[in-house]
Amino acid sequence: MRTIVITGGTDGIGAGLARHHLAQGDTVVAIGRDEVKGAALARLGGHFVRADLSLVAENLRVVDLLKSRFEAIDALILCARYFRSHRYETVEGFEACFALEYLSRFTLSHELLDRLEAAPAPVVLNVSGPGAPKPEIRWDDLGFCRGYSGVEAQFHAGRANDLLGLAFATEHPDARTKYILVNPGSVASSFAGEFDPETAALVQRMKRVATPVDRIVPHLAALVDAPPADPVSAFAVSRRVDPRMSEVDDRAAARLHRLTTGLLRH
Ligand SMILES: NC(=O)c1ccc[n+]([C@@H]2O[C@H](COP(=O)([O-])OP(=O)(O)OC[C@H]3O[C@@H](n4cnc5c(N)ncnc54)[C@H](OP(=O)(O)O)[C@@H]3O)[C@@H](O)[C@H]2O)c1
């Protein structure tokens, strides 16, 4: 029986994966904010941890909690996301999309490594957007102080996650943990967020033609069950793609890693 930790495990793709792993007999810990959704998962046998992962302090609390409860974590699945048409800063002063969709994943990936390494075949599955064209990192404006757009902030966080995968493998050269970036394609999930009317209409149209959650889950679960041997890999659903957009990505990954470590120290 494996221990599977899923951020955003209360809804959408994360909840689909939570139900899948519970059905396999795994121990599942789902992290989200909504008590009602958490209770629904608990009725299926899952453990719910309520946390606002857009806050660094909350991520560190979750790390401590998980370490106190589990000696080994077989898979860390990163799915939490929240769309905002308008820029929002957390009480810690970070732009919320960057904080939730990148800083949280950075913190949990690195801070839980010792528990992952204690498992026989450990995996981080970062469900994001590898393989899709994305803007370059805004090196002088990580928090989108200028020209915020909700869609661009999502793509920017996706780019940061591609680099997180590359840097993770470089930073932990002896780790057995496999870092997998996966783009699920267009999936009819809950699309949690606060949308302006135009984006809300677009999301509704997209949902009508998107793949149902339960159809995408087996592809993602297969990556957890049989990860590639490479320290970092990337997939568009189940098709292997290059985690790099260009040959300078490893340098960009190291730069973002340094910058992020500095940001989190303050
Ligand atoms: N759906 C797609 O078409 C698509 C396409 C490409 C990539 N992806 C990626 O797939 C992953 C899953 O997306 P999804 O569409 O399934 O998401 P979703 O349906 O919108 O669900 C988002 C999840 O994140 C949790 N969450 C939101 N804000 C949170 C916070 N501050 N702290 C903790 N948890 C929070 C929500 O839980 P609560 O409600 O309990 O807070 C919910 O469980 C994301 O990384 C996304 O970028 C999705």
The ligand as an SDF file (V2000), in Angstrom:
LIG
                    3D

 48 52  0  0  0  0  0  0  0  0999 V2000
   -8.0250   21.3310  -16.6590 N   0  0  0  0  0  0  0  0  0  0  0  0
   -7.2340   21.5890  -17.6870 C   0  0  0  0  0  0  0  0  0  0  0  0
   -7.6910   21.7290  -18.8330 O   0  0  0  0  0  0  0  0  0  0  0  0
   -5.7510   21.6960  -17.4940 C   0  0  0  0  0  0  0  0  0  0  0  0
   -4.9380   21.9540  -18.6150 C   0  0  0  0  0  0  0  0  0  0  0  0
   -3.5560   22.0320  -18.4320 C   0  0  0  0  0  0  0  0  0  0  0  0
   -3.0120   21.8770  -17.1660 C   0  0  0  0  0  0  0  0  0  0  0  0
   -3.8480   21.6410  -16.0990 N   0  0  0  0  0  0  0  0  0  0  0  0
   -3.2200   21.4990  -14.7790 C   0  0  0  0  0  0  0  0  0  0  0  0
   -3.7930   20.4060  -14.0900 O   0  0  0  0  0  0  0  0  0  0  0  0
   -3.7670   20.6650  -12.6760 C   0  0  0  0  0  0  0  0  0  0  0  0
   -5.1310   20.3930  -12.0850 C   0  0  0  0  0  0  0  0  0  0  0  0
   -6.0190   21.3110  -12.6860 O   0  0  0  0  0  0  0  0  0  0  0  0
   -7.5970   21.1790  -12.6050 P   0  0  0  0  0  0  0  0  0  0  0  0
   -8.1180   21.8220  -13.8410 O   0  0  0  0  0  0  0  0  0  0  0  0
   -7.9840   19.7930  -12.2750 O   0  0  0  0  0  0  0  0  0  0  0  0
   -7.8960   22.1250  -11.3610 O   0  0  0  0  0  0  0  0  0  0  0  0
   -9.3110   22.4980  -10.6900 P   0  0  0  0  0  0  0  0  0  0  0  0
  -10.3930   21.5940  -11.1420 O   0  0  0  0  0  0  0  0  0  0  0  0
   -9.4900   23.9640  -10.9130 O   0  0  0  0  0  0  0  0  0  0  0  0
   -9.0210   22.1840   -9.1360 O   0  0  0  0  0  0  0  0  0  0  0  0
   -8.1080   22.9640   -8.4640 C   0  0  0  0  0  0  0  0  0  0  0  0
   -7.7550   22.3250   -7.1470 C   0  0  0  0  0  0  0  0  0  0  0  0
   -6.8360   23.2120   -6.4850 O   0  0  0  0  0  0  0  0  0  0  0  0
   -7.2690   23.4300   -5.1510 C   0  0  0  0  0  0  0  0  0  0  0  0
   -6.8810   24.7750   -4.7300 N   0  0  0  0  0  0  0  0  0  0  0  0
   -7.2030   25.9610   -5.2980 C   0  0  0  0  0  0  0  0  0  0  0  0
   -6.6650   26.9740   -4.6060 N   0  0  0  0  0  0  0  0  0  0  0  0
   -6.0010   26.4160   -3.5670 C   0  0  0  0  0  0  0  0  0  0  0  0
   -5.2340   26.9470   -2.4890 C   0  0  0  0  0  0  0  0  0  0  0  0
   -5.0420   28.2720   -2.3470 N   0  0  0  0  0  0  0  0  0  0  0  0
   -4.6870   26.0890   -1.6010 N   0  0  0  0  0  0  0  0  0  0  0  0
   -4.8730   24.7450   -1.7340 C   0  0  0  0  0  0  0  0  0  0  0  0
   -5.5670   24.1890   -2.7320 N   0  0  0  0  0  0  0  0  0  0  0  0
   -6.1400   25.0180   -3.6410 C   0  0  0  0  0  0  0  0  0  0  0  0
   -8.7820   23.2600   -5.2060 C   0  0  0  0  0  0  0  0  0  0  0  0
   -9.2000   22.8220   -3.9340 O   0  0  0  0  0  0  0  0  0  0  0  0
  -10.2820   23.5810   -3.0100 P   0  0  0  0  0  0  0  0  0  0  0  0
  -11.4470   23.9100   -3.8680 O   0  0  0  0  0  0  0  0  0  0  0  0
  -10.5180   22.5590   -1.9300 O   0  0  0  0  0  0  0  0  0  0  0  0
   -9.5410   24.7940   -2.4990 O   0  0  0  0  0  0  0  0  0  0  0  0
   -8.9290   22.1260   -6.2240 C   0  0  0  0  0  0  0  0  0  0  0  0
   -8.8030   20.8890   -5.5610 O   0  0  0  0  0  0  0  0  0  0  0  0
   -3.3260   22.1110  -12.5090 C   0  0  0  0  0  0  0  0  0  0  0  0
   -1.9800   22.1570  -12.1380 O   0  0  0  0  0  0  0  0  0  0  0  0
   -3.4980   22.7060  -13.8860 C   0  0  0  0  0  0  0  0  0  0  0  0
   -2.5730   23.7380  -14.1500 O   0  0  0  0  0  0  0  0  0  0  0  0
   -5.1760   21.5480  -16.2310 C   0  0  0  0  0  0  0  0  0  0  0  0
  1  2  1  0
  2  3  2  0
  2  4  1  0
  4  5  1  0
  4 48  2  0
  5  6  2  0
  6  7  1  0
  7  8  2  0
  8  9  1  0
  8 48  1  0
  9 10  1  0
  9 46  1  0
 10 11  1  0
 11 12  1  0
 11 44  1  0
 12 13  1  0
 13 14  1  0
 14 15  2  0
 14 16  1  0
 14 17  1  0
 17 18  1  0
 18 19  2  0
 18 20  1  0
 18 21  1  0
 21 22  1  0
 22 23  1  0
 23 24  1  0
 23 42  1  0
 24 25  1  0
 25 26  1  0
 25 36  1  0
 26 27  1  0
 26 35  1  0
 27 28  2  0
 28 29  1  0
 29 30  1  0
 29 35  2  0
 30 31  1  0
 30 32  2  0
 32 33  1  0
 33 34  2  0
 34 35  1  0
 36 37  1  0
 36 42  1  0
 37 38  1  0
 38 39  2  0
 38 40  1  0
 38 41  1  0
 42 43  1  0
 44 45  1  0
 44 46  1  0
 46 47  1  0
M  CHG  2   8   1  16  -1
M  END
$$$$
